[in-house]
C-alpha cells in the first residue's frame, strides 16, 4: 500500500510533481504505485522518475526547457542569456541555439516546427505576398511563429530592444498590416519580459510590460486581447516577487466574485451554443453512457459539477427513444460546493423535461463545504442501481490538493460504478518552471482566443465575459502565483492515466458511435472544420486548428 502523500520529502513537493507531464513507459507504469512517494510524484515532473533536475539538453528534447541560471548583462541591455561565450557561429542547429538563447522562444519554435517550415525573410515575404493576393491574414500560429523567430534573431545578434524600437517592425515585417505587425511585437515583448522576470531583472521587464500594455487591448485582435491579460499577469508576478503592494485599481481578483456567478453561468450557456468543444465532448460522452447502461432499468448518474445540466436532456432523449419501456427510474445526483440556488434551479428544469418525455426521474443535490468531506454514503445509492459518474472539468480543481482528490477517487471507487466519464483540459499548466507554464498557457489560450474570434463578434458581451472573468483568472493564476495559491494546474491525459492506474481504473475504448456523434456535432457549427478530433490511446482529444484543448476518456474499475 502506498504511503500517504503527506510523507513526501520536502525536496519533492507533490504540488509540483503531480502535474508535470512525462512520457511514462509501460514498465514504469507497471511499478508506478509501488515506488516511494518521491519517485511516484516525480514521474510527473521528469522523464527518468528521479527527484533530480533534468539537464537543458534533456528538457529541450521533452520541449520542457528550464530557465538557466547564467543571466547576465551586456553593454546594451539586460540579456537573459550569455550568448557570446556559448555560440561560435550563427549557423548552428536550432537545438544548439536552444541551449544558449531563450527557452521560451525555443519552445514556440519547437512547437510549430512540425507544422510550418522554418521561415526566413525571403520565404516570409513570399508568404505575405501570397496572402495579399488572396486577401488572407496571417494565422494565429504564424504570428506566434514569427514572433518566436524574431526573438531568437535578436538574441543571436545581441541586438537590444531599445534599438529595435527605433525601427519597431523591421524589414522582415514590412509586408504586414498594422494590426499584424503590432501582434508580432506584442508576443515578442511578452517573451522578453518573461525571460527577464525569470532572471529577476524586474526593472527592464517592467519597461517591456508597460510598452506591451500601451499596445495591447482587451477589445482588439485576439493577440492584442491575450497580450493584455498576460501582461497584467506578468506585472502581478513582478509585484509579488518584489513585495510591491498593488493598488486596488491595478490588483486583479484571483477568483471571480460571487456577483458574477449568474452572469458567468449565462455565459457558459452561450458558449455551449456557439463553441463546438463542449457539445462535442458531451455528446460523445453521453453516447458512451448509453452504451454501458443499455440493459439496465435503474440508473443513478452522479454529476460532480453539473452547471446548467443541459447535456442530460440529450441523455433523457436518448434513453426515452431507445429504452423507454426498460427504464424504471433515472436518478441524477449533483454534487456541489457552491451555487446551491442555481443547482436547485437546474434540477427543476430537468424534472420538467423528464415529465414531458414521461420518463421516471428524480433529482437530488448533495452539498459539501469541501470535497475533502465527500463520502459515498451521501449519495444514497440503492440496491439494484447502476451507477455512472460524470466528471466535467472537475478533477483539475483538486490537483493542488492531493488529499482531496484521493478522497474523492476513493469514494467513487467504493461506489463501484459501471462507468466514469472524465472530461479535462488537455494542457500542462502545472510545470514547476514559470517559463514553461507561460509558454504552455500562451499556446493554449491563443488557440482558445482564436476560436472566440471566429465564433463571436469582438463586441459580444458573452465573449468579453469569458475572456475578462473566466480566462483572465486562469492566465493570472497560472503565471502570477506559486504554491498553494496556484490552483490552476491543468495536466495532460497521460498524467491522468498514470494517476487513475493507482485506483485500478481501466480505460474503455470510445466506440465508433461516440466518434460519429462527435463529428455529427461538428457539422452543425459554422467553424466546425477548424475543430480537430484526434485519437489518443482509447480516448479523444478535441482541439482547435491542431492545438489540443480538451480530452475525453471513459473508465471502469477493476
C-alpha positions in Angstrom: 0.0 0.0 0.0 1.4 3.4 -1.0 2.4 5.8 1.7 0.5 9.0 2.4 1.4 11.9 0.3 1.9 13.9 3.5 5.0 11.8 4.0 6.6 13.1 0.8 10.1 14.6 1.3 10.3 18.4 1.2 12.5 18.4 -1.9 9.8 16.6 -3.9 6.9 18.9 -3.5 3.7 16.9 -4.5 2.0 20.1 -5.6 4.7 20.5 -8.2 5.3 16.8 -9.1 1.7 15.7 -9.8 1.2 17.9 -12.8 4.5 17.8 -14.7 3.8 15.8 -17.8 6.2 13.0 -18.7 6.4 10.2 -21.1 5.8 7.3 -18.7 6.8 3.9 -20.2 4.9 0.7 -19.8 7.4 -0.7 -17.4 7.3 2.5 -15.3 3.5 2.4 -15.2 3.5 -1.3 -14.0 5.6 -0.4 -11.0 4.4 3.2 -10.6 2.5 2.9 -7.4 4.9 0.6 -5.6 7.5 3.3 -5.5 8.3 5.7 -2.7 6.3 8.9 -2.8 9.3 10.9 -4.1 9.7 8.6 -7.1 5.9 8.4 -7.7 5.3 12.1 -7.6 8.4 13.0 -9.7 7.3 10.7 -12.6 5.0 13.5 -13.4 7.9 16.0 -13.4 10.8 14.3 -15.0 11.4 11.6 -17.7 13.6 9.4 -15.6 11.5 9.3 -12.4 14.2 10.8 -10.2 14.0 13.8 -8.0 16.9 15.5 -9.8 16.6 18.4 -12.2 17.0 17.4 -15.9 19.8 18.9 -17.9 18.9 21.6 -20.5 19.6 19.1 -23.3 17.0 16.6 -21.9 14.5 19.3 -21.4 14.9 20.5 -24.9 14.1 17.0 -26.1 11.0 17.0 -24.0 10.1 20.6 -25.0 10.3 21.4 -21.3 13.2 23.8 -21.2 14.0 25.2 -17.7 15.2 28.8 -17.0 19.0 28.8 -17.0 21.0 30.5 -14.2 23.5 32.3 -16.4 21.6 35.5 -16.7 24.0 38.3 -17.4 24.1 41.9 -18.6 25.8 43.2 -21.8 26.7 46.7 -22.8 23.4 47.5 -24.4 20.7 45.9 -22.3 19.9 43.2 -19.8 20.2 40.0 -21.8 18.6 36.8 -20.5 21.5 34.6 -21.7 25.2 34.9 -22.2 25.3 34.5 -25.9 28.9 35.2 -27.0 30.6 32.5 -24.8 28.2 29.8 -26.0 27.7 30.4 -29.7 30.6 30.5 -32.2 28.6 30.8 -35.3 25.1 31.7 -36.4 24.7 28.6 -38.5 24.4 26.2 -35.6 21.4 24.0 -35.3 18.2 25.0 -33.5 19.0 22.6 -30.8 22.3 24.3 -30.1 20.6 27.7 -30.1 18.2 26.4 -27.6 21.0 25.8 -25.1 22.1 29.4 -25.5 19.1 31.6 -26.1 15.5 31.9 -24.9 13.9 28.8 -23.6 10.5 30.4 -24.3 11.3 31.3 -27.8 12.7 27.8 -28.5 9.5 26.3 -27.0 7.5 28.3 -29.5 9.9 27.3 -32.3 9.8 23.6 -31.4 6.1 23.5 -31.0 5.4 24.8 -34.5 8.3 23.3 -36.4 6.1 20.2 -37.0 3.5 22.5 -38.7 5.5 25.2 -40.5 8.7 25.2 -42.5 11.5 27.2 -40.9 10.9 30.8 -42.1 13.5 33.2 -43.3 13.0 36.8 -44.5 12.5 35.8 -48.2 10.0 33.0 -47.5 8.1 35.1 -45.1 7.8 37.9 -47.6 6.6 35.4 -50.2 4.0 34.2 -47.7 2.9 37.8 -47.1 2.6 38.4 -50.8 0.6 35.3 -51.4 -1.8 36.2 -48.6 -2.2 39.7 -50.1 -3.2 38.1 -53.4 -6.0 36.1 -52.0 -6.9 38.5 -49.2 -5.8 36.3 -46.3 -4.4 37.3 -43.0 -1.6 35.7 -41.0 -3.0 33.0 -38.8 -2.5 32.9 -35.0 0.0 30.1 -35.5 2.0 32.2 -38.0 2.1 35.2 -35.8 3.4 33.2 -32.8 6.0 31.5 -35.0 7.3 34.8 -36.5 7.4 36.4 -33.0 9.4 33.5 -31.7 11.8 33.5 -34.5 12.2 37.3 -34.2 13.1 36.9 -30.5 15.7 34.2 -31.4 17.1 36.5 -34.1 17.6 39.4 -31.7 19.2 37.1 -29.2 21.6 35.7 -31.7 22.6 39.1 -33.0 22.8 40.6 -29.5 20.6 43.4 -30.6 19.0 45.4 -27.8 15.3 46.0 -27.6 15.7 49.8 -27.5 17.3 49.9 -30.9 14.6 47.7 -32.2 12.0 50.3 -31.2 13.8 52.8 -33.4 12.7 50.6 -36.3 10.0 48.8 -34.4 8.7 46.4 -37.1 11.9 45.8 -39.1 12.4 45.0 -42.8 11.1 41.5 -42.4 7.7 42.8 -41.2 7.1 45.5 -43.8 4.5 43.4 -45.6 2.3 43.1 -42.6 -0.8 45.1 -41.8 -0.6 47.5 -38.8 -2.5 45.0 -36.6 -0.4 42.1 -37.6 2.9 43.9 -37.0 1.6 45.0 -33.6 0.6 41.4 -32.8 4.1 40.1 -33.6 5.7 42.8 -31.5 3.3 42.1 -28.6 4.3 38.4 -28.4 7.9 39.5 -28.7 7.6 41.9 -25.8 6.0 39.2 -23.7 8.9 36.8 -24.4 11.4 39.5 -23.5 9.6 40.3 -20.3 9.2 36.7 -19.2 12.9 35.9 -19.7 13.9 38.9 -17.7 11.4 38.1 -14.9 12.9 34.6 -14.8 16.3 36.3 -14.3 14.8 38.7 -11.8 15.7 41.7 -14.0 12.4 43.4 -13.0 13.2 46.9 -14.0 13.8 46.0 -17.6 10.9 43.6 -17.6 8.6 46.3 -16.2 9.5 48.6 -19.2 8.6 45.8 -21.6 5.2 45.2 -19.8 4.5 49.0 -19.8 5.1 49.1 -23.6 3.0 46.0 -24.1 0.0 47.4 -22.2 0.2 50.6 -24.3 -0.1 48.4 -27.5 -2.5 45.7 -26.2 -6.2 46.0 -25.8 -8.9 43.8 -24.3 -11.1 44.9 -27.2 -8.7 44.3 -30.1 -7.4 41.4 -32.1 -7.1 38.0 -30.4 -3.3 38.6 -29.9 -3.9 42.1 -28.5 -6.5 40.7 -26.1 -4.4 37.8 -24.9 -1.3 40.1 -24.6 -3.4 42.4 -22.4 -4.2 39.6 -19.9 -0.8 38.1 -20.0 0.9 41.5 -19.4 -1.3 42.0 -16.4 -0.4 38.6 -15.1 3.4 39.1 -15.6 3.1 42.5 -13.9 1.3 40.9 -11.0 4.1 38.3 -10.6 6.7 41.0 -10.5 4.8 42.8 -7.8 4.6 39.7 -5.8 8.3 38.9 -6.2 9.4 42.4 -5.3 7.0 42.8 -2.5 5.4 45.8 -4.1 1.8 46.5 -2.8 -0.6 46.9 -5.7 -3.4 49.5 -5.5 -7.0 48.3 -5.6 -7.2 49.7 -9.1 -4.4 47.5 -10.5 -4.9 44.4 -8.3 -6.8 41.7 -10.1 -9.0 39.2 -8.1 -7.8 35.7 -8.1 -11.3 34.3 -8.4 -14.5 35.7 -9.9 -16.5 37.3 -7.3 -20.0 35.9 -6.4 -21.7 38.8 -8.0 -20.5 37.5 -11.4 -21.9 34.0 -10.8 -25.2 34.3 -12.6 -23.5 36.3 -15.5 -20.9 33.6 -15.8 -23.5 30.8 -15.9 -25.4 32.6 -18.7 -22.1 33.0 -20.5 -21.4 29.3 -20.2 -24.8 28.6 -21.9 -23.9 31.0 -24.7 -20.5 29.3 -25.1 -22.2 25.9 -25.1 -24.3 27.1 -28.0 -21.7 28.9 -30.1 -18.4 27.0 -29.4 -18.0 23.4 -30.5 -15.8 22.0 -27.7 -18.4 21.3 -25.0 -21.1 19.8 -27.2 -18.6 17.5 -29.0 -17.3 16.1 -25.6 -20.8 15.9 -24.1 -22.5 14.1 -26.9 -19.6 11.6 -27.3 -19.6 11.0 -23.6 -23.4 10.6 -23.4 -23.1 8.0 -26.2 -20.6 6.1 -24.1 -23.0 6.2 -21.1 -26.0 4.9 -23.1 -23.9 2.0 -24.5 -22.9 1.0 -21.0 -26.4 1.1 -19.4 -28.4 -0.2 -22.3 -29.7 -3.2 -20.4 -30.2 -1.5 -17.0 -33.5 -0.4 -15.7 -32.4 1.7 -12.7 -29.7 4.2 -13.5 -28.1 6.5 -11.0 -26.0 9.2 -12.6 -23.6 11.2 -10.3 -22.5 14.6 -11.7 -19.6 16.1 -9.9 -20.2 19.6 -11.3 -23.5 19.9 -13.1 -23.6 23.6 -14.1 -26.6 24.0 -16.4 -27.3 20.3 -16.8 -28.3 20.9 -20.4 -26.3 17.7 -21.5 -28.7 15.5 -19.5 -31.6 16.5 -21.7 -29.8 14.7 -24.5 -29.3 11.6 -22.3 -33.0 11.6 -21.4 -34.0 11.9 -25.0 -31.7 9.0 -26.0 -33.0 6.8 -23.2 -36.6 7.7 -24.0 -36.2 7.0 -27.7 -34.4 3.6 -27.3 -35.1 2.2 -23.9 -38.2 3.9 -22.6 -40.0 0.7 -21.8 -36.9 -0.6 -20.0 -36.2 2.4 -17.8 -37.9 2.2 -14.4 -36.0 5.1 -12.9 -33.3 7.6 -13.8 -31.8 9.4 -10.9 -29.3 12.3 -11.1 -27.3 13.3 -8.1 -25.5 16.6 -8.4 -22.5 17.2 -6.1 -21.7 20.9 -5.4 -19.8 23.1 -3.0 -21.3 26.5 -4.1 -24.2 27.9 -6.1 -26.9 25.9 -4.2 -29.7 28.0 -5.6 -28.5 27.6 -9.2 -28.2 23.8 -8.9 -31.7 23.5 -7.5 -33.0 25.5 -10.5 -31.1 23.1 -12.8 -32.9 20.2 -11.0 -36.3 21.8 -11.6 -35.7 22.3 -15.3 -34.6 18.7 -15.6 -37.6 17.4 -13.8 -39.9 19.4 -16.1 -38.1 18.0 -19.2 -38.3 14.4 -17.9 -42.1 14.9 -17.3 -42.5 16.0 -21.0 -41.0 12.7 -22.0 -43.0 10.7 -19.4 -39.6 9.4 -18.1 -39.4 8.3 -14.4 -36.9 10.7 -13.0 -35.6 12.1 -9.7 -33.0 14.7 -8.9 -31.0 15.3 -5.7 -28.4 17.9 -4.9 -25.6 17.0 -2.4 -23.7 19.9 -0.9 -20.3 19.7 0.8 -18.3 22.6 2.1 -15.2 21.0 0.7 -14.6 17.9 -1.5 -12.4 16.6 1.3 -15.8 15.9 3.0 -17.2 14.0 0.0 -18.3 10.5 1.0 -20.1 7.8 -0.9 -22.8 7.4 1.7 -24.0 11.0 1.0 -25.3 9.8 -2.4 -27.8 7.2 -1.1 -27.1 4.6 -3.7 -29.9 2.0 -3.6 -29.7 -1.7 -4.3 -30.1 -2.6 -7.9 -29.0 0.9 -9.2 -26.4 1.0 -12.0 -24.0 3.9 -11.0 -22.4 6.1 -13.6 -20.0 9.0 -12.6 -19.6 12.1 -14.8 -16.7 14.5 -14.2 -16.6 17.6 -16.4 -13.6 19.8 -15.7 -13.8 18.9 -12.0 -10.7 16.9 -11.1 -8.3 19.6 -12.3 -9.5 21.8 -9.4 -8.1 19.3 -6.9 -4.6 18.7 -8.4 -3.1 21.0 -5.9 -4.8 19.2 -3.0 -3.8 15.6 -3.3 -5.6 14.6 -0.1 -8.8 15.9 -1.6 -8.6 14.2 -4.9 -7.5 10.9 -3.3 -10.6 11.1 -1.0 -12.9 11.7 -4.0 -11.4 8.9 -6.1 -11.5 6.5 -3.2 -15.2 7.3 -2.6 -16.0 6.8 -6.3 -14.2 3.5 -6.4 -16.2 2.2 -3.4 -19.4 3.1 -5.3 -18.3 0.5 -8.0 -19.7 2.5 -11.0 -20.0 0.7 -14.3 -18.5 3.8 -16.0 -16.8 7.0 -15.2 -16.6 9.7 -17.9 -13.8 12.2 -17.5 -13.5 15.5 -19.4 -10.5 17.6 -18.7 -8.4 20.4 -20.1 -5.6 19.0 -22.4 -2.7 21.2 -21.4 0.2 21.2 -19.0 -0.2 24.3 -16.7 1.5 22.7 -13.7 5.2 22.8 -14.6 7.4 24.0 -11.7 9.1 26.3 -14.2 7.5 29.7 -14.6 8.8 30.0 -18.2 7.4 26.6 -19.2 4.0 27.5 -17.7 4.0 30.8 -19.5 4.7 29.1 -22.9 2.1 26.4 -22.4 -0.5 28.9 -21.3 0.3 31.2 -24.2 -0.2 28.5 -26.8 -3.3 27.1 -25.2 -5.1 30.5 -24.6 -4.0 31.8 -28.0 -5.8 28.9 -29.7 -8.9 29.5 -27.5 -9.0 33.2 -28.2 -8.6 32.4 -31.9 -11.7 30.2 -31.6 -13.6 33.0 -29.9 -12.6 35.4 -32.7 -14.2 33.1 -35.3 -17.3 32.2 -33.3 -18.2 35.6 -31.7 -18.2 39.2 -32.7 -15.5 41.2 -30.9 -18.1 43.3 -29.0 -20.1 40.2 -27.9 -20.8 40.5 -24.2 -20.5 36.8 -23.6 -17.1 36.7 -25.3 -16.0 39.6 -23.2 -17.2 37.9 -20.0 -15.4 34.6 -20.9 -12.2 36.5 -21.6 -12.4 39.1 -18.9 -13.7 37.0 -16.0 -13.0 33.3 -16.7 -9.9 33.1 -18.9 -8.2 36.1 -17.4 -8.3 34.4 -14.0 -6.8 31.2 -15.4 -4.0 33.2 -17.0 -3.4 35.3 -13.9 -3.3 32.2 -11.6 -1.1 30.2 -13.9 1.5 32.9 -14.5 1.5 35.1 -11.4 1.2 32.7 -8.4 3.1 29.8 -6.8 2.5 27.3 -4.1 -0.9 26.7 -2.6 -2.2 29.9 -4.2 -1.7 28.4 -7.7 -4.9 26.4 -8.1 -5.0 26.4 -11.9 -3.0 23.2 -12.5 -4.2 21.5 -15.7 -2.4 18.4 -16.7 -2.5 16.3 -19.8 -4.2 13.0 -20.5 -1.2 10.8 -19.9 -0.8 12.2 -16.4 -4.4 11.4 -15.6 -3.9 7.9 -17.0 -0.9 7.3 -14.7 -2.9 8.7 -11.7 -6.0 6.6 -12.4 -4.0 3.5 -12.6 -3.4 3.9 -8.9 -7.1 3.2 -8.3 -7.1 0.2 -10.6 -9.1 2.0 -13.3 -9.2 0.6 -16.8 -9.7 2.8 -19.8 -12.5 1.9 -22.1 -12.3 2.4 -25.9 -14.6 5.1 -27.2 -16.9 3.4 -29.7 -17.3 4.3 -33.3 -20.8 5.7 -32.4 -19.1 8.1 -30.0 -16.8 9.4 -32.7 -19.8 9.6 -35.1 -21.7 11.7 -32.6 -18.7 14.0 -32.2 -18.4 14.5 -35.9 -22.1 15.0 -36.2 -22.0 17.8 -33.7 -19.1 19.5 -35.6 -21.1 19.5 -38.8 -23.6 21.8 -37.1 -21.1 24.6 -36.4 -20.1 27.1 -39.0 -16.4 26.7 -38.0 -16.6 23.1 -37.1 -13.9 22.3 -39.7 -11.4 24.2 -37.5 -12.1 21.9 -34.6 -9.9 18.8 -34.7 -10.7 15.4 -33.2 -7.7 13.1 -32.6 -7.4 9.6 -31.1 -5.2 9.5 -28.0 -4.9 5.9 -26.8 -8.6 4.9 -26.2 -9.7 8.5 -25.7 -10.4 11.6 -27.7 -8.6 14.9 -27.8 -10.6 17.9 -29.1 -8.5 20.8 -30.4 -8.6 24.0 -32.4 -6.6 24.0 -35.6 -4.4 21.3 -34.2 -3.8 22.8 -30.7 -5.2 20.4 -28.0 -8.0 22.0 -25.9 -9.8 19.1 -24.1 -9.7 15.4 -23.6 -12.5 12.8 -23.2 -11.9 9.4 -21.6 -14.2 6.6 -20.3 -13.2 4.3 -17.4 -14.3 1.3 -15.4 -12.9 0.0 -12.1 -11.2 -3.4 -11.9 
